[in-house]
Amino acid sequence: MAIELRPLEQFTIERIIPIHIGGLDLSYTNAALMMTIAVVFATALMVLATRRAALVPGRWQSLAEMLYDFVADMVDSNIGQAGRQFFPFVFTLFTFILFANLLGMIPYSYTTTSQIIVTFALAAVVFILVTAVGIIRHGFHFLSLFVPHGVPKVLLLLLVPIELLSYFIRPFTLSIRLFANMLAGHTMLAIFGGFAASIGLFAFFPTAINVLLVGLEFLVAVLQAYVFAILTCLYLGEAVNLH
């Protein structure tokens, strides 16, 4: 009996609690549920780690301290000491994306970062914050970010529009990078898993490949949270230090 593969079915948004106000659909969906769980898990980790903080850390405290030091080093390296005020934002962003990605690896769960509207919303918040920080700190001098140093004035007519374009497409590239990696990875896992199930007793080799792909996808889940966070730090570093 042939098994019909539907690798994109896992990304279907389903209403859990229908909510309609006027012409707006504000229903609580499976995507919203997984985002809620990601926030609850990240918060629970911090609460467990700090509730009984000790000089010799336990497992939860060690994990939380590792995440804290990792993000703090990222902020210091890419923004500098002036960037410490943005640490809570970067840490929250990193942990939310990390937990959302990892929760999506649980069978029959939902990967919220595979939805472009979710990743674009995160990227838009980063873009607005970076722009606001640059303008508040430097005023109109922030526009010098789009004028490369040491370039002949004639070339500025070409380079300034390119710099402006590259700046304003940041929310799109930032969001598409995360969305595309999670979507492609989970689609590939579904295809290989369905193929292994369809050939029955001869599924050893494709199953072995699928196990390796699961491990790779876990790595991608962590890596994509890191990439999103470090790009946020780089953008904030430009706004703060005006390179």
N, C-alpha and C positions, 0 to 999 in steps of 0.2 A: 504494500500500500504506500503510495507516494505521499510524502509530507510536503505540504505547501509552505514555502518559506515567505515570511512577511517580516523582514528585518527592521522595517521602519515603524511597525505597529507599536513597538515599545516606547515610541516618542509621542504617542497620542495623548492629548490632554483630556482628562475626564473630570466631570463635575462631581464633587462629593457632597457639597452643600450648595444647592442652587440659590443664588441671590441676584435679584434683578431690581435695580432702582432706576425708575424712568426707562430710558432706552439703554442704560448701561448694564452690562453683564459683569457683576462683581462676585461671581460664584467662587467658592472655596474649592480648589481643584487638587488633583494629585501632585501637581508641581508645587503648589502653595504648601501642601502638607509636608513634602520633603524639605522645602526651605525652612519650615517651622522646626522640623526635627533636627536639621543641621544647626540651627541657632540654639536649640535646647541642648544638643550634645556638646557644642563648643562652650556654652555657658556652664554646663555641668562639669566639664573638665576643669575649668578655671576655679569653680567653687570647691570641687573635691581637692584640688591642688593647694588651695590657700586656706581651707578650713582648719587644717591641722599642720600648718607649715612647720618643718623641723630643720635643724641644722644638717642632719643626715636625711636627705629626701627619700620618700617612698616612691612607688612606681608612678602614681599620678602626678606627684610634685615634680619628679624627674622629667616626665614627659612635658609638663607645662613649662618648666624652666628651659628645656631644650628648645621648645617653640619660641619662647620669649627671647632667648639669646640669639636664636637664628634670625628672627625678624629685627631685633635691635641692631645686630651687626649689619644687616642689609640696609637699614635706615642710616646708620652712621657712615657706612662706606659710600653711599650714593647721594646723601643729602648733606651730611655733616652734623655737627652738634646742634645747629639751628633747626634740624629736622626732627629733633626729639619730640617736639610738640605734635608732630604728625604720626608718632608711633602708634597711639591707640587706633587711629584710622587704618593704617597699613596692617596692623596686627589683626584687627577685626575683619578686614577684607581678606587677608590670607587665610585665616582660620575658617571663615565661612565658605570660601571656595574650596578649600581642602576637604572639609567635612562633606560638602555637597557632592564633590567628585567621588569621594570614597564611599559615601552612602549609595551612590549610583551603581557601585560595583556589586551590591547585594542583589542576588537573584530576585526578580519580580518587584524590585523597587523602581524608582524613577530618577533619572539623571536630570536635575533642573538646569545644569549648565549646558545641556544639549539644546536648550531653547534660546534662540537668538535674542528674544525680547528680554530675557533675564540677564544675559551677558552684556547686552547693549545698555541696559539700565545701570549696571555696575560701572561700565566704562564711561557712561555719561556723567555719573557722579564724580568720577575721577577727573574727567575733563573740566567740569564746572569748578571743582575745587582748585585745580592747578591754575586755571585762568584767573579765578578770584584772588588767589594768593599772590600771583604775579602782579596783578593790577594794584592790589592793596599795598604791597610792599614797595613797588617801584613806580607806580603811577604810569604816566605816558612813556617813561623810559623802558617799560616792559616791551614796547614795540621794537626796541633794538634787538630783541631775540630773533626777529625775522630778517635782520640785516647782518650778513656774514662779515666778519672783520677782515681787513686787508684785501678786500676785493675791489677792483676798479669800478668806479661809479657807473660806467657803461653797462657792466654785467649785472648790476643791481636790478635793472629793469627786467631781467630774466630770472634772477635768483630769488628776489623777494616774493614774487607770486608763487614760486615753487616751495619756498619755506612756509608761506601762508597755507598753501594746499596741504603740505605734509603735516602741518599742525592741526588743521581742522578735520583731517581724516583719521586722526588718532583714535577717536571713539569707535570708529568702524573697524580699524585694523585690530585694536585691542579686544573688541568683542568677538569679531569673526575668528580670531586665532583660537580663543578658548572654545567657542561654540563648535567650530569645525573639527577640532581635535577630539572632543568628546563624542560628537555625533559620528564621526568616521570610525573611531575605535569601537564603540558599542555596536555599530552596524556590522563591522567586520566580525566581532565576536558572535553575533546572532547568525551570520551567514555560515561561519565555520561550525558552530554548534548544531545548526539545523542540518548541515551536510553530514556531520558525523552521526547524527541520529537517524538519518535516512538510509545509511548503508549498513546498519545493524552490526553483524559480527566482524565486519571488515573495518570497523571504525577506530581501530587502535591508533593508526598513524595520524588521522585528522584530529583525534581526541588529544593526542600528545601535543600537536601543534596548538590546539585550542588552550591547553594548560599554559603553554609558553606565552600565548597571546594575552591570557588573563594576567599573568605576571607583568607583561609589558604594559598592559592597560593600567595596572596599579601604579607603575612608574610614571606613566603619562599623567595620571590623575594628580600625583604629587608635583610633578614637574610643571604642569600648567598653572597650578596655584602659585608656584614660585615665580614663573614667568610673568604672570599678571601682577604680582606684588612688586617684583623688581622693576618692571616698566613703570609702575606707579611711582616708585621711588625716583627713578631717573627723570620722569616728568616733573615731579615736585622739586627735584634738585635743580633743574633748569629754572623753574619759577622762583625759587628761593635765592639761588646764587647768580642767576642771569648770566649763564655762560655765553 
